[in-house]
Amino acid sequence: MTIDLLRKGLRITEVDVPLSHRATGNDWQAQVHRLRQLADVTTALAVRAPATWRPGRGESARTDRVRSGRMRS
């Protein structure tokens, strides 16, 4: 959902909340859990169209070329 909001140009802020999670170990069940999480994220990204970067406030298209290594001297 965060990716969708960023692509629409909305501003994202992080809010600290008093939450905790149940830590998983290094056994095979924990590894399967992480693999399923990876599969879910991969699926969520795969169904979305590839993003095209647009210069944000205070940035230019030149900044993008420098960042991506496409800048030619």
SEKOL-79035 format. One record per atom (N, C-alpha, C, CB): residue number from 1; residue in three letters; atom name; x, y, z. Coordinates in steps of 0.2 Angstrom, whole numbers, padded with zeros to 4 digits. Glycine has a CB too. Example, Ala and Ser with C-alpha at 12.3 -4.5 7.8 and 13.67 -1.06 7.14 Angstrom:
- 1|ALA|N|0066|-0028|0039
- 1|ALA|CA|0062|-0022|0039
- 1|ALA|C|0066|-0016|0039
- 1|ALA|CB|0057|-0022|0045
- 2|SER|N|0064|-0011|0035
- 2|SER|CA|0068|-0005|0036
- 2|SER|C|0064|0000|0039
- 2|SER|CB|0070|-0003|0029
% end
This chain:
- 1|MET|N|0004|-0006|0000
- 1|MET|CA|0000|0000|0000
- 1|MET|C|0004|0006|0000
- 1|MET|CB|-0005|0000|0006
- 2|THR|N|0010|0006|0004
- 2|THR|CA|0014|0012|0004
- 2|THR|C|0017|0014|-0003
- 2|THR|CB|0020|0011|0008
- 3|ILE|N|0019|0008|-0007
- 3|ILE|CA|0021|0010|-0014
- 3|ILE|C|0016|0013|-0018
- 3|ILE|CB|0023|0003|-0017
- 4|ASP|N|0009|0011|-0017
- 4|ASP|CA|0004|0014|-0021
- 4|ASP|C|0003|0021|-0019
- 4|ASP|CB|-0003|0010|-0020
- 5|LEU|N|0004|0023|-0013
- 5|LEU|CA|0003|0030|-0011
- 5|LEU|C|0009|0034|-0013
- 5|LEU|CB|0003|0030|-0003
- 6|LEU|N|0015|0032|-0013
- 6|LEU|CA|0020|0035|-0015
- 6|LEU|C|0020|0037|-0023
- 6|LEU|CB|0027|0032|-0014
- 7|ARG|N|0018|0032|-0027
- 7|ARG|CA|0017|0033|-0034
- 7|ARG|C|0011|0038|-0036
- 7|ARG|CB|0015|0026|-0037
- 8|LYS|N|0007|0039|-0031
- 8|LYS|CA|0002|0044|-0032
- 8|LYS|C|0004|0051|-0030
- 8|LYS|CB|-0005|0042|-0029
- 9|GLY|N|0010|0051|-0027
- 9|GLY|CA|0013|0057|-0026
- 9|GLY|C|0011|0060|-0019
- 9|GLY|CB|0011|0063|-0030
- 10|LEU|N|0008|0055|-0015
- 10|LEU|CA|0007|0057|-0008
- 10|LEU|C|0013|0057|-0003
- 10|LEU|CB|0001|0053|-0005
- 11|ARG|N|0013|0061|0002
- 11|ARG|CA|0018|0061|0007
- 11|ARG|C|0017|0056|0012
- 11|ARG|CB|0019|0068|0010
- 12|ILE|N|0022|0052|0014
- 12|ILE|CA|0022|0047|0019
- 12|ILE|C|0026|0049|0025
- 12|ILE|CB|0025|0040|0016
- 13|THR|N|0022|0048|0031
- 13|THR|CA|0026|0050|0037
- 13|THR|C|0026|0043|0041
- 13|THR|CB|0023|0056|0041
- 14|GLU|N|0031|0043|0045
- 14|GLU|CA|0032|0037|0050
- 14|GLU|C|0029|0039|0057
- 14|GLU|CB|0039|0034|0050
- 15|VAL|N|0025|0035|0060
- 15|VAL|CA|0022|0037|0066
- 15|VAL|C|0024|0031|0071
- 15|VAL|CB|0014|0038|0066
- 16|ASP|N|0028|0033|0076
- 16|ASP|CA|0030|0028|0081
- 16|ASP|C|0023|0026|0086
- 16|ASP|CB|0035|0031|0086
- 17|VAL|N|0022|0019|0086
- 17|VAL|CA|0017|0017|0090
- 17|VAL|C|0020|0011|0095
- 17|VAL|CB|0011|0014|0086
- 18|PRO|N|0017|0010|0100
- 18|PRO|CA|0019|0005|0105
- 18|PRO|C|0017|-0002|0103
- 18|PRO|CB|0017|0007|0112
- 19|LEU|N|0020|-0005|0098
- 19|LEU|CA|0019|-0011|0096
- 19|LEU|C|0025|-0016|0097
- 19|LEU|CB|0016|-0012|0089
- 20|SER|N|0024|-0022|0097
- 20|SER|CA|0029|-0027|0097
- 20|SER|C|0027|-0033|0093
- 20|SER|CB|0031|-0029|0105
- 21|HIS|N|0032|-0037|0091
- 21|HIS|CA|0030|-0043|0087
- 21|HIS|C|0033|-0049|0090
- 21|HIS|CB|0032|-0042|0080
- 22|ARG|N|0031|-0055|0088
- 22|ARG|CA|0034|-0061|0091
- 22|ARG|C|0039|-0063|0086
- 22|ARG|CB|0028|-0067|0091
- 23|ALA|N|0045|-0063|0089
- 23|ALA|CA|0051|-0064|0086
- 23|ALA|C|0052|-0071|0084
- 23|ALA|CB|0058|-0062|0090
- 24|THR|N|0054|-0073|0078
- 24|THR|CA|0055|-0079|0075
- 24|THR|C|0062|-0081|0076
- 24|THR|CB|0052|-0080|0068
- 25|GLY|N|0063|-0088|0077
- 25|GLY|CA|0070|-0090|0077
- 25|GLY|C|0073|-0092|0071
- 25|GLY|CB|0070|-0096|0082
- 26|ASN|N|0078|-0096|0071
- 26|ASN|CA|0082|-0098|0065
- 26|ASN|C|0080|-0105|0063
- 26|ASN|CB|0089|-0097|0066
- 27|ASP|N|0075|-0108|0066
- 27|ASP|CA|0074|-0115|0064
- 27|ASP|C|0070|-0115|0057
- 27|ASP|CB|0069|-0119|0069
- 28|TRP|N|0069|-0121|0054
- 28|TRP|CA|0066|-0122|0048
- 28|TRP|C|0059|-0119|0047
- 28|TRP|CB|0066|-0129|0046
- 29|GLN|N|0055|-0119|0053
- 29|GLN|CA|0049|-0116|0053
- 29|GLN|C|0049|-0108|0052
- 29|GLN|CB|0045|-0118|0059
- 30|ALA|N|0054|-0105|0055
- 30|ALA|CA|0055|-0098|0054
- 30|ALA|C|0057|-0096|0047
- 30|ALA|CB|0060|-0096|0060
- 31|GLN|N|0061|-0100|0044
- 31|GLN|CA|0064|-0099|0038
- 31|GLN|C|0058|-0100|0033
- 31|GLN|CB|0069|-0104|0036
- 32|VAL|N|0053|-0105|0034
- 32|VAL|CA|0048|-0105|0029
- 32|VAL|C|0043|-0099|0030
- 32|VAL|CB|0044|-0112|0031
- 33|HIS|N|0042|-0097|0036
- 33|HIS|CA|0039|-0091|0038
- 33|HIS|C|0041|-0085|0034
- 33|HIS|CB|0038|-0089|0045
- 34|ARG|N|0048|-0084|0034
- 34|ARG|CA|0051|-0078|0030
- 34|ARG|C|0050|-0079|0023
- 34|ARG|CB|0059|-0078|0032
- 35|LEU|N|0051|-0085|0020
- 35|LEU|CA|0050|-0087|0013
- 35|LEU|C|0043|-0085|0011
- 35|LEU|CB|0052|-0094|0012
- 36|ARG|N|0038|-0087|0015
- 36|ARG|CA|0031|-0085|0013
- 36|ARG|C|0030|-0077|0013
- 36|ARG|CB|0026|-0088|0018
- 37|GLN|N|0034|-0074|0018
- 37|GLN|CA|0033|-0066|0018
- 37|GLN|C|0037|-0064|0011
- 37|GLN|CB|0037|-0063|0024
- 38|LEU|N|0042|-0066|0009
- 38|LEU|CA|0046|-0064|0003
- 38|LEU|C|0041|-0066|-0003
- 38|LEU|CB|0052|-0068|0002
- 39|ALA|N|0038|-0071|-0003
- 39|ALA|CA|0033|-0073|-0009
- 39|ALA|C|0027|-0068|-0009
- 39|ALA|CB|0031|-0080|-0008
- 40|ASP|N|0025|-0066|-0003
- 40|ASP|CA|0019|-0061|-0003
- 40|ASP|C|0022|-0054|-0006
- 40|ASP|CB|0017|-0060|0004
- 41|VAL|N|0027|-0052|-0004
- 41|VAL|CA|0030|-0046|-0006
- 41|VAL|C|0031|-0046|-0013
- 41|VAL|CB|0036|-0044|-0002
- 42|THR|N|0034|-0051|-0016
- 42|THR|CA|0036|-0052|-0023
- 42|THR|C|0030|-0052|-0027
- 42|THR|CB|0040|-0059|-0024
- 43|THR|N|0024|-0055|-0025
- 43|THR|CA|0018|-0055|-0028
- 43|THR|C|0015|-0048|-0028
- 43|THR|CB|0013|-0060|-0025
- 44|ALA|N|0015|-0045|-0023
- 44|ALA|CA|0012|-0038|-0022
- 44|ALA|C|0016|-0033|-0027
- 44|ALA|CB|0013|-0035|-0015
- 45|LEU|N|0022|-0034|-0028
- 45|LEU|CA|0026|-0030|-0032
- 45|LEU|C|0025|-0032|-0040
- 45|LEU|CB|0034|-0030|-0031
- 46|ALA|N|0025|-0038|-0041
- 46|ALA|CA|0024|-0041|-0048
- 46|ALA|C|0017|-0039|-0051
- 46|ALA|CB|0024|-0048|-0048
- 47|VAL|N|0012|-0038|-0047
- 47|VAL|CA|0006|-0036|-0050
- 47|VAL|C|0005|-0029|-0051
- 47|VAL|CB|0000|-0038|-0045
- 48|ARG|N|0010|-0025|-0049
- 48|ARG|CA|0010|-0018|-0050
- 48|ARG|C|0014|-0016|-0056
- 48|ARG|CB|0012|-0014|-0044
- 49|ALA|N|0012|-0011|-0060
- 49|ALA|CA|0016|-0009|-0066
- 49|ALA|C|0022|-0006|-0063
- 49|ALA|CB|0012|-0003|-0070
- 50|PRO|N|0028|-0006|-0067
- 50|PRO|CA|0034|-0003|-0065
- 50|PRO|C|0033|0004|-0064
- 50|PRO|CB|0039|-0005|-0071
- 51|ALA|N|0037|0007|-0060
- 51|ALA|CA|0037|0014|-0058
- 51|ALA|C|0041|0018|-0063
- 51|ALA|CB|0038|0015|-0051
- 52|THR|N|0039|0024|-0064
- 52|THR|CA|0044|0028|-0068
- 52|THR|C|0046|0034|-0063
- 52|THR|CB|0041|0031|-0074
- 53|TRP|N|0052|0035|-0062
- 53|TRP|CA|0054|0040|-0057
- 53|TRP|C|0053|0047|-0060
- 53|TRP|CB|0062|0039|-0055
- 54|ARG|N|0050|0051|-0056
- 54|ARG|CA|0049|0058|-0058
- 54|ARG|C|0053|0063|-0053
- 54|ARG|CB|0041|0060|-0058
- 55|PRO|N|0056|0068|-0055
- 55|PRO|CA|0059|0072|-0050
- 55|PRO|C|0055|0075|-0045
- 55|PRO|CB|0063|0078|-0054
- 56|GLY|N|0057|0075|-0039
- 56|GLY|CA|0053|0078|-0034
- 56|GLY|C|0054|0085|-0032
- 56|GLY|CB|0054|0074|-0027
- 57|ARG|N|0052|0088|-0027
- 57|ARG|CA|0053|0095|-0025
- 57|ARG|C|0061|0096|-0024
- 57|ARG|CB|0049|0097|-0019
- 58|GLY|N|0064|0100|-0028
- 58|GLY|CA|0071|0102|-0027
- 58|GLY|C|0075|0097|-0031
- 58|GLY|CB|0072|0102|-0020
- 59|GLU|N|0073|0093|-0035
- 59|GLU|CA|0077|0088|-0039
- 59|GLU|C|0076|0090|-0046
- 59|GLU|CB|0076|0081|-0037
- 60|SER|N|0080|0087|-0050
- 60|SER|CA|0080|0088|-0057
- 60|SER|C|0080|0082|-0061
- 60|SER|CB|0085|0093|-0060
- 61|ALA|N|0079|0081|-0067
- 61|ALA|CA|0080|0075|-0071
- 61|ALA|C|0087|0073|-0071
- 61|ALA|CB|0077|0076|-0078
- 62|ARG|N|0092|0078|-0071
- 62|ARG|CA|0099|0077|-0071
- 62|ARG|C|0101|0073|-0064
- 62|ARG|CB|0103|0084|-0071
- 63|THR|N|0098|0074|-0059
- 63|THR|CA|0099|0071|-0052
- 63|THR|C|0097|0063|-0053
- 63|THR|CB|0095|0073|-0047
- 64|ASP|N|0092|0062|-0057
- 64|ASP|CA|0090|0055|-0058
- 64|ASP|C|0096|0051|-0063
- 64|ASP|CB|0084|0054|-0062
- 65|ARG|N|0098|0055|-0068
- 65|ARG|CA|0103|0052|-0072
- 65|ARG|C|0110|0050|-0068
- 65|ARG|CB|0105|0056|-0078
- 66|VAL|N|0112|0055|-0064
- 66|VAL|CA|0117|0054|-0059
- 66|VAL|C|0116|0048|-0055
- 66|VAL|CB|0119|0060|-0055
- 67|ARG|N|0110|0048|-0052
- 67|ARG|CA|0109|0042|-0047
- 67|ARG|C|0109|0036|-0050
- 67|ARG|CB|0102|0044|-0044
- 68|SER|N|0107|0035|-0056
- 68|SER|CA|0106|0029|-0060
- 68|SER|C|0112|0027|-0063
- 68|SER|CB|0100|0029|-0064
- 69|GLY|N|0117|0031|-0064
- 69|GLY|CA|0124|0029|-0067
- 69|GLY|C|0123|0030|-0075
- 69|GLY|CB|0125|0022|-0066
- 70|ARG|N|0118|0034|-0077
- 70|ARG|CA|0117|0035|-0084
- 70|ARG|C|0120|0041|-0086
- 70|ARG|CB|0110|0035|-0086
- 71|MET|N|0124|0045|-0082
- 71|MET|CA|0126|0051|-0084
- 71|MET|C|0133|0051|-0088
- 71|MET|CB|0128|0055|-0077
- 72|ARG|N|0133|0054|-0093
- 72|ARG|CA|0139|0054|-0098
- 72|ARG|C|0142|0060|-0098
- 72|ARG|CB|0136|0052|-0105
- 73|SER|N|0149|0060|-0098
- 73|SER|CA|0153|0066|-0097
- 73|SER|C|0154|0069|-0104
- 73|SER|CB|0160|0065|-0094
% end
